Amino acid sequence: MADSAVRRRRQALFLLFFLPGIAMSSWVTRTPDVRDQLHLSTGQMGLVLFGLSVGSMIGILCSGRFVSRFGTRPVIALGTLLIIAGTVVIGVGSAVASAPLVTAGLCLFGAGMGGGEVAVNVDGADVERITGTAVLPTLHGCFSLGTVIGGSAGMAATAVAFPVPWHLAVVALVATGILVHALRAVPTGIGISAAPPSTHGAVAGSEAGSGSAGPGKRSKPQVWKDRKLLLIGTIVLAMALAEGAANDWLPLLMVDGHGLDAAMGSLVFVGFAAAMTLGRFSGGFFLGRFGRAAVVRASAVSGAVGLLLVIFSDNTAVAATAVLFWGLGASLGFPVALSAAGDSGPDQTARVSLVAIIGYVAFLVGPPALGFLGDHYGLRSAMVAVLVFVASAILIAPAADTRDRTATAADVAQHTQPSANAAEQRQGDRS
């Protein structure tokens, strides 16, 4: 593939991750307004947010099979169209004050996020194979950059009381334009497996080495029994819960828990998104210098400190500043753990899918659980549950050092920068 075509493809993938970031933050910044329009309690709002979690789980469970059968391009297109449709339905639901309609819109939105994100990650892994450079952390950084821009626009819309339905309609229109422009650079056929989908064979061209794992009936039990992989899944669970809790509840947490108005609550969320963006774009440097385990441990410490101050500090300025530590801590957990899972042994697809599903359990269970706790004890106290999970990631961070001695150089190059490979291999040898 020509260098120019690869460059256009990489830029298209950046846009396709940037797009859901804008859409997600546009919704999140308007959650206080939507909650008030629907006249919901905190617990009832948690049930509405459950629609997003269910949709995300459906999307991620179906995406691997769809990518294996049809390739990444149609799955990316379908996922993005579902995000756009979900955004429109959420807007309509808020206009007619219908909680079931908003829930349905969030379910569509989540299905598009879960399915489309997996397909973009598979395509990004193929670009990493071709170029030999890290792409996945930057992809996730583009999502966070989208949340900053979308969150800033949402904050401005909230400040001037711009109607939620019209705001989300504009977002859907912009997203449609980005999709039409970017999809043309994504090639067809990427991710289609020669084996039947039931075998859970490699979905990306970069996964040729997984064939030695044997048929899916053999590989799946081996994956589930891998203790280190399950520890990586626990890291993903903790860090996904930290990220998801902020995406679902942060504006409401600052409004209800710290007395800010809706516009300032949105501003705090923008700060969280900016910290996430900074962490993800700078992650490659720190991974190359210190390795995965140290980065995951530092991330968990930062997230725990941020959550601790948000929960227990009564000083609003301190709590708002602590959100930056929360965002930095949550930024690298998901992409780094996905890379670690892919490098932890044979059958890369099954391993990445497993930890991704574990991560989405956090998105599935988190919103209603935190809403239930928030109804009974307040949102600040409810976040103690998130703090416990993040603190546990500090202890199990060494599991992220998964440089398998049998991994090929191509497998290693897929997930880390070349400069990081030798340092992390030495760490693995010492362990």
Contacts in CASP RR format, 6 or more apart in sequence:
PFRMAT RR
TARGET T0000
AUTHOR 0000-0000-0000
METHOD contacts of the structure
MODEL  1
MADSAVRRRRQALFLLFFLPGIAMSSWVTRTPDVRDQLHLSTGQMGLVLF
GLSVGSMIGILCSGRFVSRFGTRPVIALGTLLIIAGTVVIGVGSAVASAP
LVTAGLCLFGAGMGGGEVAVNVDGADVERITGTAVLPTLHGCFSLGTVIG
GSAGMAATAVAFPVPWHLAVVALVATGILVHALRAVPTGIGISAAPPSTH
GAVAGSEAGSGSAGPGKRSKPQVWKDRKLLLIGTIVLAMALAEGAANDWL
PLLMVDGHGLDAAMGSLVFVGFAAAMTLGRFSGGFFLGRFGRAAVVRASA
VSGAVGLLLVIFSDNTAVAATAVLFWGLGASLGFPVALSAAGDSGPDQTA
RVSLVAIIGYVAFLVGPPALGFLGDHYGLRSAMVAVLVFVASAILIAPAA
DTRDRTATAADVAQHTQPSANAAEQRQGDRS
1 9 0 8 1.000
1 130 0 8 1.000
1 187 0 8 1.000
5 185 0 8 1.000
5 187 0 8 1.000
6 127 0 8 1.000
6 130 0 8 1.000
6 131 0 8 1.000
8 185 0 8 1.000
9 123 0 8 1.000
9 127 0 8 1.000
9 185 0 8 1.000
9 186 0 8 1.000
9 187 0 8 1.000
10 124 0 8 1.000
10 127 0 8 1.000
10 131 0 8 1.000
10 135 0 8 1.000
11 182 0 8 1.000
11 185 0 8 1.000
12 182 0 8 1.000
12 183 0 8 1.000
12 184 0 8 1.000
12 185 0 8 1.000
12 186 0 8 1.000
13 120 0 8 1.000
13 123 0 8 1.000
13 124 0 8 1.000
13 127 0 8 1.000
13 135 0 8 1.000
13 139 0 8 1.000
13 182 0 8 1.000
13 186 0 8 1.000
14 138 0 8 1.000
14 139 0 8 1.000
14 142 0 8 1.000
15 142 0 8 1.000
15 178 0 8 1.000
15 181 0 8 1.000
15 182 0 8 1.000
16 76 0 8 1.000
16 80 0 8 1.000
16 120 0 8 1.000
16 178 0 8 1.000
16 179 0 8 1.000
16 182 0 8 1.000
16 183 0 8 1.000
16 186 0 8 1.000
17 117 0 8 1.000
17 120 0 8 1.000
17 139 0 8 1.000
17 140 0 8 1.000
17 141 0 8 1.000
17 142 0 8 1.000
17 143 0 8 1.000
18 142 0 8 1.000
18 143 0 8 1.000
18 145 0 8 1.000
18 146 0 8 1.000
18 178 0 8 1.000
19 80 0 8 1.000
19 83 0 8 1.000
19 146 0 8 1.000
19 175 0 8 1.000
19 178 0 8 1.000
19 179 0 8 1.000
19 182 0 8 1.000
20 80 0 8 1.000
20 83 0 8 1.000
20 112 0 8 1.000
20 113 0 8 1.000
20 117 0 8 1.000
20 143 0 8 1.000
21 143 0 8 1.000
21 144 0 8 1.000
21 146 0 8 1.000
21 147 0 8 1.000
21 150 0 8 1.000
22 146 0 8 1.000
22 147 0 8 1.000
22 149 0 8 1.000
22 150 0 8 1.000
22 153 0 8 1.000
22 171 0 8 1.000
22 174 0 8 1.000
22 175 0 8 1.000
23 83 0 8 1.000
23 84 0 8 1.000
23 87 0 8 1.000
23 109 0 8 1.000
23 171 0 8 1.000
23 172 0 8 1.000
23 175 0 8 1.000
24 113 0 8 1.000
24 147 0 8 1.000
24 247 0 8 1.000
25 146 0 8 1.000
25 147 0 8 1.000
25 148 0 8 1.000
25 149 0 8 1.000
25 150 0 8 1.000
25 151 0 8 1.000
25 154 0 8 1.000
25 269 0 8 1.000
25 270 0 8 1.000
25 273 0 8 1.000
26 87 0 8 1.000
26 150 0 8 1.000
26 151 0 8 1.000
26 153 0 8 1.000
26 154 0 8 1.000
26 167 0 8 1.000
26 168 0 8 1.000
26 171 0 8 1.000
27 87 0 8 1.000
27 90 0 8 1.000
27 106 0 8 1.000
27 109 0 8 1.000
27 168 0 8 1.000
28 147 0 8 1.000
28 151 0 8 1.000
28 247 0 8 1.000
28 248 0 8 1.000
28 250 0 8 1.000
28 251 0 8 1.000
28 269 0 8 1.000
29 150 0 8 1.000
29 151 0 8 1.000
29 154 0 8 1.000
29 155 0 8 1.000
29 157 0 8 1.000
29 158 0 8 1.000
29 251 0 8 1.000
29 266 0 8 1.000
29 269 0 8 1.000
29 270 0 8 1.000
30 94 0 8 1.000
30 154 0 8 1.000
30 157 0 8 1.000
30 158 0 8 1.000
30 164 0 8 1.000
30 167 0 8 1.000
30 168 0 8 1.000
31 45 0 8 1.000
31 248 0 8 1.000
31 251 0 8 1.000
31 252 0 8 1.000
32 158 0 8 1.000
32 251 0 8 1.000
32 252 0 8 1.000
32 255 0 8 1.000
32 262 0 8 1.000
32 265 0 8 1.000
32 266 0 8 1.000
33 94 0 8 1.000
33 158 0 8 1.000
33 164 0 8 1.000
33 262 0 8 1.000
34 90 0 8 1.000
34 94 0 8 1.000
34 102 0 8 1.000
34 164 0 8 1.000
35 45 0 8 1.000
35 252 0 8 1.000
37 94 0 8 1.000
37 97 0 8 1.000
37 164 0 8 1.000
38 44 0 8 1.000
38 45 0 8 1.000
38 48 0 8 1.000
38 94 0 8 1.000
38 97 0 8 1.000
38 98 0 8 1.000
38 99 0 8 1.000
38 102 0 8 1.000
39 97 0 8 1.000
40 48 0 8 1.000
40 99 0 8 1.000
41 375 0 8 1.000
42 252 0 8 1.000
42 256 0 8 1.000
42 371 0 8 1.000
42 374 0 8 1.000
42 375 0 8 1.000
42 378 0 8 1.000
42 379 0 8 1.000
43 368 0 8 1.000
43 371 0 8 1.000
43 372 0 8 1.000
43 374 0 8 1.000
43 375 0 8 1.000
44 99 0 8 1.000
45 252 0 8 1.000
45 371 0 8 1.000
46 248 0 8 1.000
46 367 0 8 1.000
46 368 0 8 1.000
46 370 0 8 1.000
46 371 0 8 1.000
46 372 0 8 1.000
47 103 0 8 1.000
47 368 0 8 1.000
48 99 0 8 1.000
48 102 0 8 1.000
48 103 0 8 1.000
48 106 0 8 1.000
49 106 0 8 1.000
49 248 0 8 1.000
49 367 0 8 1.000
49 368 0 8 1.000
50 103 0 8 1.000
50 364 0 8 1.000
50 367 0 8 1.000
50 368 0 8 1.000
51 103 0 8 1.000
51 104 0 8 1.000
51 105 0 8 1.000
51 106 0 8 1.000
51 107 0 8 1.000
51 110 0 8 1.000
52 106 0 8 1.000
52 107 0 8 1.000
52 109 0 8 1.000
52 110 0 8 1.000
52 248 0 8 1.000
52 363 0 8 1.000
52 367 0 8 1.000
53 110 0 8 1.000
53 360 0 8 1.000
53 363 0 8 1.000
53 364 0 8 1.000
53 365 0 8 1.000
53 366 0 8 1.000
53 367 0 8 1.000
53 368 0 8 1.000
54 107 0 8 1.000
54 364 0 8 1.000
55 106 0 8 1.000
55 107 0 8 1.000
55 108 0 8 1.000
55 109 0 8 1.000
55 110 0 8 1.000
55 111 0 8 1.000
55 112 0 8 1.000
55 114 0 8 1.000
56 110 0 8 1.000
56 111 0 8 1.000
56 113 0 8 1.000
56 114 0 8 1.000
56 360 0 8 1.000
56 363 0 8 1.000
56 364 0 8 1.000
57 357 0 8 1.000
57 360 0 8 1.000
57 361 0 8 1.000
57 363 0 8 1.000
57 364 0 8 1.000
58 107 0 8 1.000
58 110 0 8 1.000
58 111 0 8 1.000
59 110 0 8 1.000
59 111 0 8 1.000
59 112 0 8 1.000
59 113 0 8 1.000
59 114 0 8 1.000
59 115 0 8 1.000
59 116 0 8 1.000
59 118 0 8 1.000
60 114 0 8 1.000
60 115 0 8 1.000
60 117 0 8 1.000
60 118 0 8 1.000
60 356 0 8 1.000
60 357 0 8 1.000
60 360 0 8 1.000
61 357 0 8 1.000
62 115 0 8 1.000
63 75 0 8 1.000
63 114 0 8 1.000
63 115 0 8 1.000
63 116 0 8 1.000
63 118 0 8 1.000
63 119 0 8 1.000
64 118 0 8 1.000
64 197 0 8 1.000
64 203 0 8 1.000
64 349 0 8 1.000
64 353 0 8 1.000
65 197 0 8 1.000
66 74 0 8 1.000
66 75 0 8 1.000
66 78 0 8 1.000
66 115 0 8 1.000
66 119 0 8 1.000
67 75 0 8 1.000
67 118 0 8 1.000
67 119 0 8 1.000
67 122 0 8 1.000
67 191 0 8 1.000
67 192 0 8 1.000
67 203 0 8 1.000
68 191 0 8 1.000
68 192 0 8 1.000
68 193 0 8 1.000
68 195 0 8 1.000
68 197 0 8 1.000
68 201 0 8 1.000
68 203 0 8 1.000
69 192 0 8 1.000
69 193 0 8 1.000
69 197 0 8 1.000
70 192 0 8 1.000
71 119 0 8 1.000
71 188 0 8 1.000
71 189 0 8 1.000
71 190 0 8 1.000
71 191 0 8 1.000
71 192 0 8 1.000
71 203 0 8 1.000
72 119 0 8 1.000
72 120 0 8 1.000
72 122 0 8 1.000
72 123 0 8 1.000
72 186 0 8 1.000
72 189 0 8 1.000
72 190 0 8 1.000
72 191 0 8 1.000
73 183 0 8 1.000
73 186 0 8 1.000
73 187 0 8 1.000
73 188 0 8 1.000
73 189 0 8 1.000
73 190 0 8 1.000
75 115 0 8 1.000
75 116 0 8 1.000
75 118 0 8 1.000
75 119 0 8 1.000
76 116 0 8 1.000
76 119 0 8 1.000
76 120 0 8 1.000
76 123 0 8 1.000
76 183 0 8 1.000
76 186 0 8 1.000
77 179 0 8 1.000
77 183 0 8 1.000
78 112 0 8 1.000
78 116 0 8 1.000
79 111 0 8 1.000
79 112 0 8 1.000
79 113 0 8 1.000
79 114 0 8 1.000
79 115 0 8 1.000
79 116 0 8 1.000
79 119 0 8 1.000
80 112 0 8 1.000
80 116 0 8 1.000
80 175 0 8 1.000
80 179 0 8 1.000
80 183 0 8 1.000
81 112 0 8 1.000
81 179 0 8 1.000
82 108 0 8 1.000
82 109 0 8 1.000
82 110 0 8 1.000
82 111 0 8 1.000
82 112 0 8 1.000
83 108 0 8 1.000
83 109 0 8 1.000
83 110 0 8 1.000
83 112 0 8 1.000
83 113 0 8 1.000
83 175 0 8 1.000
84 172 0 8 1.000
84 175 0 8 1.000
84 176 0 8 1.000
84 179 0 8 1.000
85 105 0 8 1.000
85 108 0 8 1.000
86 105 0 8 1.000
86 106 0 8 1.000
86 108 0 8 1.000
86 109 0 8 1.000
87 105 0 8 1.000
87 109 0 8 1.000
87 168 0 8 1.000
87 171 0 8 1.000
87 172 0 8 1.000
87 175 0 8 1.000
88 168 0 8 1.000
88 169 0 8 1.000
88 172 0 8 1.000
89 101 0 8 1.000
89 102 0 8 1.000
89 104 0 8 1.000
89 105 0 8 1.000
89 108 0 8 1.000
90 102 0 8 1.000
90 105 0 8 1.000
90 106 0 8 1.000
90 109 0 8 1.000
90 168 0 8 1.000
91 102 0 8 1.000
91 164 0 8 1.000
91 165 0 8 1.000
91 168 0 8 1.000
91 169 0 8 1.000
92 101 0 8 1.000
92 165 0 8 1.000
93 101 0 8 1.000
93 102 0 8 1.000
93 105 0 8 1.000
93 165 0 8 1.000
94 102 0 8 1.000
94 164 0 8 1.000
94 165 0 8 1.000
94 168 0 8 1.000
95 163 0 8 1.000
95 164 0 8 1.000
95 165 0 8 1.000
114 360 0 8 1.000
118 353 0 8 1.000
118 356 0 8 1.000
120 139 0 8 1.000
121 136 0 8 1.000
121 139 0 8 1.000
121 338 0 8 1.000
121 352 0 8 1.000
122 190 0 8 1.000
122 191 0 8 1.000
122 203 0 8 1.000
122 204 0 8 1.000
123 186 0 8 1.000
123 190 0 8 1.000
123 191 0 8 1.000
123 204 0 8 1.000
124 135 0 8 1.000
124 136 0 8 1.000
124 139 0 8 1.000
125 135 0 8 1.000
125 136 0 8 1.000
125 204 0 8 1.000
125 206 0 8 1.000
125 207 0 8 1.000
125 414 0 8 1.000
125 415 0 8 1.000
126 190 0 8 1.000
126 191 0 8 1.000
126 204 0 8 1.000
126 205 0 8 1.000
126 206 0 8 1.000
127 135 0 8 1.000
128 134 0 8 1.000
128 135 0 8 1.000
128 136 0 8 1.000
128 206 0 8 1.000
128 413 0 8 1.000
128 414 0 8 1.000
128 415 0 8 1.000
129 204 0 8 1.000
129 205 0 8 1.000
129 206 0 8 1.000
129 410 0 8 1.000
129 413 0 8 1.000
129 414 0 8 1.000
132 413 0 8 1.000
132 414 0 8 1.000
132 418 0 8 1.000
133 417 0 8 1.000
133 418 0 8 1.000
134 284 0 8 1.000
134 415 0 8 1.000
134 416 0 8 1.000
134 417 0 8 1.000
136 335 0 8 1.000
136 338 0 8 1.000
136 339 0 8 1.000
136 415 0 8 1.000
137 280 0 8 1.000
137 281 0 8 1.000
137 283 0 8 1.000
137 284 0 8 1.000
137 287 0 8 1.000
137 332 0 8 1.000
137 335 0 8 1.000
137 336 0 8 1.000
138 280 0 8 1.000
138 281 0 8 1.000
139 335 0 8 1.000
140 280 0 8 1.000
140 334 0 8 1.000
140 335 0 8 1.000
141 276 0 8 1.000
141 277 0 8 1.000
141 279 0 8 1.000
141 280 0 8 1.000
141 281 0 8 1.000
141 331 0 8 1.000
144 273 0 8 1.000
144 276 0 8 1.000
144 277 0 8 1.000
144 279 0 8 1.000
144 280 0 8 1.000
144 331 0 8 1.000
145 277 0 8 1.000
145 281 0 8 1.000
146 273 0 8 1.000
146 277 0 8 1.000
147 273 0 8 1.000
147 276 0 8 1.000
147 277 0 8 1.000
148 270 0 8 1.000
148 271 0 8 1.000
148 273 0 8 1.000
148 274 0 8 1.000
148 277 0 8 1.000
150 171 0 8 1.000
151 266 0 8 1.000
151 269 0 8 1.000
151 270 0 8 1.000
151 273 0 8 1.000
152 270 0 8 1.000
154 167 0 8 1.000
154 266 0 8 1.000
155 263 0 8 1.000
155 265 0 8 1.000
155 266 0 8 1.000
155 267 0 8 1.000
155 269 0 8 1.000
155 270 0 8 1.000
156 162 0 8 1.000
157 167 0 8 1.000
158 262 0 8 1.000
158 263 0 8 1.000
158 266 0 8 1.000
159 263 0 8 1.000
190 204 0 8 1.000
190 205 0 8 1.000
191 203 0 8 1.000
191 204 0 8 1.000
191 205 0 8 1.000
193 199 0 8 1.000
193 201 0 8 1.000
193 202 0 8 1.000
193 203 0 8 1.000
195 201 0 8 1.000
198 216 0 8 1.000
199 215 0 8 1.000
199 216 0 8 1.000
200 216 0 8 1.000
200 219 0 8 1.000
200 220 0 8 1.000
200 347 0 8 1.000
200 349 0 8 1.000
200 350 0 8 1.000
200 353 0 8 1.000
201 207 0 8 1.000
201 210 0 8 1.000
201 211 0 8 1.000
201 216 0 8 1.000
201 347 0 8 1.000
201 349 0 8 1.000
201 350 0 8 1.000
202 208 0 8 1.000
202 209 0 8 1.000
202 210 0 8 1.000
202 211 0 8 1.000
202 348 0 8 1.000
202 349 0 8 1.000
203 349 0 8 1.000
204 349 0 8 1.000
206 348 0 8 1.000
206 410 0 8 1.000
206 411 0 8 1.000
206 414 0 8 1.000
207 348 0 8 1.000
207 349 0 8 1.000
209 346 0 8 1.000
209 348 0 8 1.000
209 408 0 8 1.000
209 411 0 8 1.000
210 219 0 8 1.000
210 346 0 8 1.000
210 347 0 8 1.000
210 348 0 8 1.000
210 349 0 8 1.000
210 350 0 8 1.000
211 346 0 8 1.000
211 347 0 8 1.000
212 346 0 8 1.000
213 219 0 8 1.000
213 222 0 8 1.000
213 346 0 8 1.000
213 347 0 8 1.000
213 350 0 8 1.000
214 347 0 8 1.000
216 347 0 8 1.000
216 350 0 8 1.000
219 346 0 8 1.000
219 347 0 8 1.000
219 350 0 8 1.000
220 350 0 8 1.000
222 347 0 8 1.000
223 229 0 8 1.000
223 347 0 8 1.000
223 350 0 8 1.000
223 351 0 8 1.000
223 354 0 8 1.000
224 230 0 8 1.000
224 354 0 8 1.000
226 344 0 8 1.000
226 345 0 8 1.000
226 351 0 8 1.000
228 344 0 8 1.000
228 399 0 8 1.000
228 402 0 8 1.000
229 341 0 8 1.000
229 344 0 8 1.000
229 351 0 8 1.000
229 354 0 8 1.000
229 355 0 8 1.000
231 396 0 8 1.000
231 399 0 8 1.000
232 337 0 8 1.000
232 340 0 8 1.000
232 341 0 8 1.000
232 344 0 8 1.000
232 355 0 8 1.000
232 399 0 8 1.000
232 400 0 8 1.000
232 402 0 8 1.000
233 337 0 8 1.000
233 341 0 8 1.000
233 354 0 8 1.000
233 355 0 8 1.000
233 358 0 8 1.000
233 359 0 8 1.000
234 358 0 8 1.000
234 392 0 8 1.000
234 393 0 8 1.000
234 396 0 8 1.000
234 399 0 8 1.000
235 296 0 8 1.000
235 333 0 8 1.000
235 337 0 8 1.000
235 393 0 8 1.000
235 396 0 8 1.000
235 397 0 8 1.000
235 399 0 8 1.000
235 400 0 8 1.000
236 333 0 8 1.000
236 334 0 8 1.000
236 337 0 8 1.000
236 338 0 8 1.000
236 341 0 8 1.000
236 355 0 8 1.000
236 356 0 8 1.000
236 358 0 8 1.000
236 359 0 8 1.000
236 362 0 8 1.000
237 358 0 8 1.000
237 359 0 8 1.000
237 361 0 8 1.000
237 362 0 8 1.000
237 389 0 8 1.000
238 300 0 8 1.000
238 362 0 8 1.000
238 389 0 8 1.000
238 390 0 8 1.000
238 392 0 8 1.000
238 393 0 8 1.000
239 299 0 8 1.000
239 300 0 8 1.000
239 329 0 8 1.000
239 330 0 8 1.000
239 332 0 8 1.000
239 333 0 8 1.000
239 334 0 8 1.000
239 337 0 8 1.000
239 390 0 8 1.000
239 393 0 8 1.000
240 333 0 8 1.000
240 334 0 8 1.000
240 359 0 8 1.000
240 360 0 8 1.000
240 362 0 8 1.000
240 363 0 8 1.000
241 362 0 8 1.000
241 366 0 8 1.000
241 386 0 8 1.000
241 389 0 8 1.000
241 390 0 8 1.000
242 303 0 8 1.000
242 307 0 8 1.000
242 326 0 8 1.000
242 327 0 8 1.000
242 329 0 8 1.000
242 330 0 8 1.000
242 386 0 8 1.000
242 389 0 8 1.000
242 390 0 8 1.000
243 276 0 8 1.000
243 327 0 8 1.000
243 330 0 8 1.000
243 334 0 8 1.000
244 330 0 8 1.000
244 362 0 8 1.000
244 363 0 8 1.000
244 366 0 8 1.000
245 366 0 8 1.000
245 370 0 8 1.000
245 383 0 8 1.000
245 386 0 8 1.000
246 269 0 8 1.000
246 272 0 8 1.000
246 323 0 8 1.000
246 326 0 8 1.000
246 327 0 8 1.000
246 330 0 8 1.000
248 366 0 8 1.000
248 367 0 8 1.000
248 370 0 8 1.000
249 367 0 8 1.000
249 370 0 8 1.000
249 371 0 8 1.000
249 379 0 8 1.000
249 383 0 8 1.000
250 265 0 8 1.000
250 268 0 8 1.000
250 269 0 8 1.000
250 272 0 8 1.000
250 323 0 8 1.000
251 262 0 8 1.000
251 265 0 8 1.000
251 266 0 8 1.000
251 268 0 8 1.000
251 269 0 8 1.000
252 379 0 8 1.000
253 310 0 8 1.000
253 379 0 8 1.000
253 380 0 8 1.000
253 383 0 8 1.000
254 260 0 8 1.000
254 264 0 8 1.000
254 265 0 8 1.000
254 268 0 8 1.000
254 269 0 8 1.000
254 319 0 8 1.000
254 320 0 8 1.000
254 323 0 8 1.000
255 261 0 8 1.000
255 262 0 8 1.000
255 265 0 8 1.000
256 378 0 8 1.000
256 379 0 8 1.000
257 378 0 8 1.000
257 379 0 8 1.000
257 380 0 8 1.000
258 316 0 8 1.000
258 319 0 8 1.000
258 320 0 8 1.000
258 380 0 8 1.000
259 316 0 8 1.000
260 268 0 8 1.000
260 316 0 8 1.000
260 320 0 8 1.000
268 320 0 8 1.000
268 323 0 8 1.000
271 323 0 8 1.000
271 324 0 8 1.000
272 323 0 8 1.000
272 324 0 8 1.000
272 326 0 8 1.000
272 327 0 8 1.000
274 324 0 8 1.000
275 323 0 8 1.000
275 324 0 8 1.000
275 325 0 8 1.000
275 326 0 8 1.000
275 327 0 8 1.000
275 328 0 8 1.000
275 329 0 8 1.000
275 331 0 8 1.000
276 327 0 8 1.000
276 328 0 8 1.000
276 330 0 8 1.000
276 331 0 8 1.000
277 331 0 8 1.000
278 328 0 8 1.000
278 331 0 8 1.000
279 327 0 8 1.000
279 328 0 8 1.000
279 329 0 8 1.000
279 331 0 8 1.000
279 332 0 8 1.000
280 331 0 8 1.000
280 332 0 8 1.000
280 335 0 8 1.000
283 295 0 8 1.000
283 331 0 8 1.000
283 332 0 8 1.000
284 417 0 8 1.000
284 420 0 8 1.000
286 295 0 8 1.000
286 298 0 8 1.000
287 295 0 8 1.000
287 332 0 8 1.000
287 336 0 8 1.000
287 416 0 8 1.000
287 417 0 8 1.000
287 420 0 8 1.000
288 416 0 8 1.000
288 417 0 8 1.000
288 419 0 8 1.000
288 420 0 8 1.000
288 423 0 8 1.000
288 424 0 8 1.000
289 420 0 8 1.000
289 423 0 8 1.000
290 298 0 8 1.000
291 401 0 8 1.000
291 420 0 8 1.000
291 423 0 8 1.000
291 424 0 8 1.000
291 427 0 8 1.000
292 336 0 8 1.000
292 339 0 8 1.000
292 340 0 8 1.000
292 400 0 8 1.000
292 401 0 8 1.000
292 402 0 8 1.000
292 424 0 8 1.000
293 397 0 8 1.000
293 398 0 8 1.000
293 399 0 8 1.000
293 400 0 8 1.000
293 401 0 8 1.000
293 427 0 8 1.000
294 397 0 8 1.000
295 332 0 8 1.000
295 336 0 8 1.000
295 400 0 8 1.000
296 332 0 8 1.000
296 333 0 8 1.000
296 336 0 8 1.000
296 337 0 8 1.000
296 393 0 8 1.000
296 397 0 8 1.000
296 400 0 8 1.000
297 393 0 8 1.000
297 394 0 8 1.000
297 397 0 8 1.000
298 329 0 8 1.000
299 328 0 8 1.000
299 329 0 8 1.000
299 330 0 8 1.000
299 331 0 8 1.000
299 332 0 8 1.000
299 333 0 8 1.000
299 336 0 8 1.000
299 393 0 8 1.000
300 329 0 8 1.000
300 390 0 8 1.000
300 391 0 8 1.000
300 393 0 8 1.000
300 394 0 8 1.000
300 397 0 8 1.000
301 329 0 8 1.000
301 394 0 8 1.000
302 325 0 8 1.000
302 326 0 8 1.000
302 327 0 8 1.000
302 328 0 8 1.000
302 329 0 8 1.000
303 325 0 8 1.000
303 326 0 8 1.000
303 327 0 8 1.000
303 328 0 8 1.000
303 329 0 8 1.000
303 330 0 8 1.000
303 390 0 8 1.000
304 387 0 8 1.000
304 390 0 8 1.000
304 391 0 8 1.000
304 394 0 8 1.000
305 322 0 8 1.000
305 325 0 8 1.000
306 322 0 8 1.000
306 323 0 8 1.000
306 324 0 8 1.000
306 325 0 8 1.000
306 326 0 8 1.000
307 322 0 8 1.000
307 326 0 8 1.000
307 383 0 8 1.000
307 386 0 8 1.000
307 387 0 8 1.000
307 390 0 8 1.000
308 322 0 8 1.000
308 387 0 8 1.000
309 318 0 8 1.000
309 319 0 8 1.000
309 321 0 8 1.000
309 322 0 8 1.000
309 325 0 8 1.000
310 319 0 8 1.000
310 322 0 8 1.000
310 323 0 8 1.000
310 326 0 8 1.000
310 380 0 8 1.000
310 383 0 8 1.000
311 380 0 8 1.000
311 381 0 8 1.000
311 383 0 8 1.000
311 384 0 8 1.000
311 387 0 8 1.000
313 319 0 8 1.000
313 322 0 8 1.000
334 359 0 8 1.000
336 400 0 8 1.000
337 355 0 8 1.000
337 400 0 8 1.000
338 352 0 8 1.000
338 355 0 8 1.000
338 356 0 8 1.000
338 415 0 8 1.000
339 414 0 8 1.000
339 415 0 8 1.000
339 416 0 8 1.000
340 399 0 8 1.000
340 400 0 8 1.000
340 401 0 8 1.000
340 402 0 8 1.000
340 415 0 8 1.000
341 351 0 8 1.000
341 352 0 8 1.000
341 354 0 8 1.000
341 355 0 8 1.000
341 402 0 8 1.000
342 348 0 8 1.000
342 351 0 8 1.000
342 352 0 8 1.000
342 402 0 8 1.000
342 411 0 8 1.000
342 415 0 8 1.000
343 402 0 8 1.000
343 403 0 8 1.000
343 404 0 8 1.000
343 407 0 8 1.000
343 411 0 8 1.000
343 412 0 8 1.000
343 415 0 8 1.000
344 351 0 8 1.000
344 402 0 8 1.000
344 404 0 8 1.000
345 351 0 8 1.000
345 402 0 8 1.000
345 404 0 8 1.000
345 406 0 8 1.000
345 407 0 8 1.000
348 411 0 8 1.000
369 385 0 8 1.000
370 379 0 8 1.000
370 382 0 8 1.000
370 383 0 8 1.000
370 385 0 8 1.000
370 386 0 8 1.000
371 379 0 8 1.000
371 382 0 8 1.000
373 381 0 8 1.000
373 382 0 8 1.000
373 385 0 8 1.000
374 381 0 8 1.000
374 382 0 8 1.000
398 431 0 8 1.000
401 424 0 8 1.000
401 427 0 8 1.000
401 428 0 8 1.000
401 431 0 8 1.000
403 412 0 8 1.000
403 421 0 8 1.000
403 424 0 8 1.000
403 425 0 8 1.000
403 427 0 8 1.000
403 428 0 8 1.000
404 411 0 8 1.000
405 429 0 8 1.000
409 421 0 8 1.000
412 421 0 8 1.000
412 425 0 8 1.000
413 421 0 8 1.000
416 424 0 8 1.000
END
